[in-house]
Amino acid sequence: MSRQVFFEHDIRGPSTSKYRSVPTMGRQKKFRDSYVRGGKLGAVDLDGDVDMNSHAFTERRFNPYGGQRHHGSRKKHKKQSGGKSKHYRGGGAGYEVGSWHKITIPYGKKSGKAFILRSIISLCKVPFIPINFQFNGNAAEFYVEDPDAARHIKDVHRRVTTPDGFKMHVLISRCAAPTISVDQETSEAIKSCMSVRYDTMTHTLDLSKFHVDTSLKNLGLYIPLHKTVFFNAVMKIVKEHIPQLEALNLADNKLYSLQPMNILVPVCKQLKTLSLRNNKIRSVTELNHLKGMDILDLVLDGNALRDEFKDLSTYISAIRDKFPKLIRLDDKDLPAPIGFDLGP
């Protein structure tokens, strides 16, 4: 008897189960096995055919060229960027008021500082001051403190053609306040700024809010005195050029340490008035760096060290222990110190 070959589905036989898993290879096997483990494989019958109407098949069709998709994967649940450009590399949502931003121009060294700044300034819709421009390898870098300026500088990305024919990339990221080394050029700029702030008639030097000085910013310099490297440089200039100083104002500079002022003790013998208002000085022990100075008028208001003392009298006694000749503290005259005349 000749053997009959069936080309249609052969559903003959005593089997009571309509479905069984079909051994397969590779990704297809892994895909189908995963549905077996999850109890979803109801689409493969005894002959390995797939029921096209089955829920298991319509849920996901096998793609032999696609990668595995996992539940909770980034690709599947990727959040919308909200229209933010890829060349903005900051973290968090939105621009923070008063935050610093670093602008990086890859391969900017080939174009040069003058070309880069001239091109960005001409296309930027708001004025800005580039702070601490420098080359880091082949990249050019500078900083801006104005978040609105950073937002508009971002729009210059790929709008400038460099001299060698490439589109100039402009990358922006949030960052901490920049720091630089004090080279000869920077030192001369600081000295020039201090000369403007010095009153030769009263021998008074006003260094309050030094980090926002307009003349320094116009030169692209950010010089915060709470950074030791800058405080040291400024105190060195005072020691070498203004030893006759009588009054010094260091208010609003976020100072937390007075150690750099130690070099003034043996030199500035005429220094009688000192303002340290609104800084970050936390302990009265910081005044030890000034011990030996005959300070008469001292302002410490706006510093956390005041919290060390329970009452005003204890506070005054502690400060007078550092400066025995003090007659004025925090803009208020002090009572004469109590003394005992023991006689001959």
ZIMOQUI-V556826 format. One record per residue. N is the residue number from 0. RES is the residue in one letter. PSI is psi in whole degrees, -180 to 180 (999 if undefined). OMEGA is omega in whole degrees, -180 to 180 (* if undefined). Layout:
# ZIMOQUI-V556826
N & RES & PSI & OMEGA
N & RES & PSI & OMEGA
This chain:
# ZIMOQUI-V556826
0 & M & 133 & 179
1 & S & 148 & -178
2 & R & 129 & -179
3 & Q & 132 & -179
4 & V & 128 & 180
5 & F & 127 & 177
6 & F & -11 & 175
7 & E & 177 & 178
8 & H & 129 & 179
9 & D & 110 & -178
10 & I & 20 & 178
11 & R & 161 & 174
12 & G & 163 & -172
13 & P & 3 & -173
14 & S & 135 & 179
15 & T & -15 & 179
16 & S & 128 & -177
17 & K & -29 & -172
18 & Y & 149 & 171
19 & R & 157 & 178
20 & S & 146 & -177
21 & V & 124 & 179
22 & P & 129 & 178
23 & T & 179 & -176
24 & M & 159 & 170
25 & G & -145 & -176
26 & R & -33 & -179
27 & Q & -40 & 178
28 & K & -44 & -179
29 & K & -38 & 179
30 & F & -47 & -178
31 & R & -39 & 179
32 & D & -35 & -180
33 & S & -33 & 178
34 & Y & -29 & 176
35 & V & -45 & -179
36 & R & -34 & 180
37 & G & 1 & 179
38 & G & 23 & -175
39 & K & -5 & -176
40 & L & 93 & 176
41 & G & 14 & -172
42 & A & -10 & -176
43 & V & 121 & -179
44 & D & -169 & -174
45 & L & -27 & -177
46 & D & 7 & 178
47 & G & 11 & 180
48 & D & 153 & -177
49 & V & 131 & 177
50 & D & 111 & -175
51 & M & -18 & -179
52 & N & -2 & -176
53 & S & 147 & 177
54 & H & -36 & -179
55 & A & -33 & -179
56 & F & -42 & -177
57 & T & -21 & -180
58 & E & -40 & 177
59 & R & 121 & 177
60 & R & 138 & -179
61 & F & 132 & 178
62 & N & 105 & -175
63 & P & -15 & -178
64 & Y & -3 & -179
65 & G & 156 & 178
66 & G & 169 & 179
67 & Q & 144 & 176
68 & R & 124 & -178
69 & H & 148 & 177
70 & H & 136 & 179
71 & G & 8 & -179
72 & S & 158 & 180
73 & R & -38 & -176
74 & K & -40 & -177
75 & K & -38 & -175
76 & H & 30 & -179
77 & K & 129 & -179
78 & K & 152 & 177
79 & Q & 141 & -176
80 & S & -8 & 179
81 & G & 25 & 177
82 & G & 8 & -179
83 & K & 133 & -178
84 & S & 149 & -179
85 & K & -27 & -177
86 & H & -1 & 171
87 & Y & 119 & -172
88 & R & 21 & -179
89 & G & 166 & 179
90 & G & 164 & 178
91 & G & -176 & -176
92 & A & 127 & 175
93 & G & 179 & 179
94 & Y & 135 & 179
95 & E & 134 & -180
96 & V & 130 & 178
97 & G & 4 & -178
98 & S & 154 & 178
99 & W & 148 & 177
100 & H & 139 & 178
101 & K & 129 & 179
102 & I & 125 & -179
103 & T & 131 & 177
104 & I & 100 & 179
105 & P & 137 & -180
106 & Y & 26 & -179
107 & G & -18 & -179
108 & K & -32 & 179
109 & K & -34 & -177
110 & S & -29 & 179
111 & G & 156 & -177
112 & K & -47 & -176
113 & A & -45 & -179
114 & F & -44 & -177
115 & I & -52 & -177
116 & L & -41 & 179
117 & R & -41 & -178
118 & S & -45 & -178
119 & I & -43 & -179
120 & I & -37 & -179
121 & S & -28 & -178
122 & L & -19 & -179
123 & C & 135 & -174
124 & K & -12 & 178
125 & V & 148 & 178
126 & P & 150 & 178
127 & F & 162 & 178
128 & I & 114 & 178
129 & P & 122 & -176
130 & I & 135 & 174
131 & N & 53 & 176
132 & F & 134 & 180
133 & Q & 164 & 175
134 & F & 129 & 178
135 & N & 96 & -171
136 & G & -127 & 177
137 & N & -7 & -177
138 & A & 148 & 173
139 & A & 142 & -178
140 & E & 143 & 168
141 & F & 173 & -173
142 & Y & 152 & 171
143 & V & 143 & 180
144 & E & -19 & -178
145 & D & 114 & -179
146 & P & -30 & 178
147 & D & -39 & 177
148 & A & -41 & 179
149 & A & -39 & -180
150 & R & -38 & -179
151 & H & -31 & 176
152 & I & -34 & 178
153 & K & -34 & -177
154 & D & -10 & 180
155 & V & -10 & -178
156 & H & 123 & 177
157 & R & 19 & 177
158 & R & -7 & -179
159 & V & 135 & 174
160 & T & 123 & -177
161 & T & 165 & 180
162 & P & -26 & 179
163 & D & 12 & 170
164 & G & 8 & -180
165 & F & 156 & 175
166 & K & 132 & -178
167 & M & 123 & 178
168 & H & 140 & 179
169 & V & 109 & -178
170 & L & 138 & -176
171 & I & 137 & 177
172 & S & 147 & 176
173 & R & 152 & -177
174 & C & 172 & 173
175 & A & 168 & 178
176 & A & 137 & -175
177 & P & 154 & 174
178 & T & 147 & 179
179 & I & 164 & 175
180 & S & 153 & -178
181 & V & 94 & 177
182 & D & -177 & -176
183 & Q & -41 & 180
184 & E & -44 & 179
185 & T & -42 & 179
186 & S & -41 & 179
187 & E & -36 & 178
188 & A & -41 & 178
189 & I & -43 & -180
190 & K & -42 & 179
191 & S & -41 & 179
192 & C & -42 & -180
193 & M & -34 & 180
194 & S & -33 & 177
195 & V & -33 & -177
196 & R & -2 & -177
197 & Y & 130 & 178
198 & D & 110 & -177
199 & T & -21 & -179
200 & M & -43 & -177
201 & T & -2 & -177
202 & H & 46 & -179
203 & T & 133 & 178
204 & L & 120 & -180
205 & D & 107 & 179
206 & L & 20 & -179
207 & S & 142 & 179
208 & K & 47 & -175
209 & F & -30 & -176
210 & H & -15 & 179
211 & V & 17 & -180
212 & D & 127 & -175
213 & T & -41 & -178
214 & S & -35 & 178
215 & L & -42 & 180
216 & K & -36 & 178
217 & N & -21 & 176
218 & L & 2 & 180
219 & G & 29 & -177
220 & L & 138 & 175
221 & Y & 110 & -173
222 & I & 84 & 177
223 & P & 127 & -176
224 & L & -16 & 177
225 & H & -9 & 171
226 & K & 124 & -172
227 & T & -38 & -177
228 & V & -37 & -180
229 & F & -39 & 178
230 & F & -42 & 177
231 & N & -44 & -179
232 & A & -42 & -179
233 & V & -44 & 179
234 & M & -33 & 177
235 & K & -39 & 178
236 & I & -41 & 177
237 & V & -46 & -178
238 & K & -42 & -174
239 & E & -28 & -172
240 & H & -20 & -178
241 & I & 55 & 179
242 & P & -18 & -180
243 & Q & 10 & -178
244 & L & 135 & 179
245 & E & -28 & -180
246 & A & 135 & -177
247 & L & 127 & 179
248 & N & 113 & 179
249 & L & 27 & -176
250 & A & 150 & 172
251 & D & 49 & 178
252 & N & 6 & 179
253 & K & 31 & -180
254 & L & 136 & 176
255 & Y & -17 & 178
256 & S & 140 & 179
257 & L & 11 & -177
258 & Q & -39 & 179
259 & P & -20 & -179
260 & M & -9 & -177
261 & N & -30 & -178
262 & I & -12 & 180
263 & L & -19 & -174
264 & V & -50 & -179
265 & P & -6 & -173
266 & V & -51 & -174
267 & C & 74 & -177
268 & K & -19 & -177
269 & Q & -1 & -178
270 & L & 113 & -177
271 & K & -23 & -176
272 & T & 128 & -178
273 & L & 126 & 176
274 & S & 123 & 176
275 & L & 28 & -175
276 & R & 142 & 173
277 & N & 56 & 174
278 & N & -163 & -175
279 & K & 29 & -177
280 & I & 120 & -172
281 & R & -21 & -175
282 & S & 144 & 179
283 & V & -17 & 179
284 & T & -20 & 176
285 & E & -25 & 180
286 & L & -12 & 177
287 & N & -26 & 179
288 & H & -16 & 180
289 & L & 3 & -176
290 & K & 131 & -175
291 & G & -16 & 175
292 & M & 142 & 179
293 & D & 64 & -179
294 & I & 130 & 178
295 & L & -33 & -176
296 & D & 115 & -175
297 & L & 136 & 177
298 & V & 118 & 179
299 & L & 4 & -178
300 & D & 138 & 179
301 & G & 16 & 176
302 & N & 151 & -176
303 & A & -15 & -177
304 & L & -23 & 179
305 & R & -27 & -178
306 & D & -10 & 179
307 & E & -18 & -170
308 & F & 142 & -177
309 & K & -34 & -178
310 & D & 172 & -175
311 & L & -40 & -177
312 & S & -39 & 178
313 & T & -39 & 178
314 & Y & -48 & -179
315 & I & -41 & -180
316 & S & -40 & -179
317 & A & -39 & 180
318 & I & -39 & 179
319 & R & -24 & 176
320 & D & -31 & 178
321 & K & -37 & -177
322 & F & 87 & -174
323 & P & -25 & -177
324 & K & 7 & -176
325 & L & 130 & 178
326 & I & -8 & -179
327 & R & 130 & -178
328 & L & 127 & 180
329 & D & 47 & 176
330 & D & 21 & 178
331 & K & 137 & 178
332 & D & 140 & 180
333 & L & 148 & 174
334 & P & 153 & 179
335 & A & 138 & 180
336 & P & 143 & 180
337 & I & 127 & 180
338 & G & 166 & -179
339 & F & 124 & 178
340 & D & 101 & -175
341 & L & -11 & 178
342 & G & -180 & -179
343 & P & 999 & *
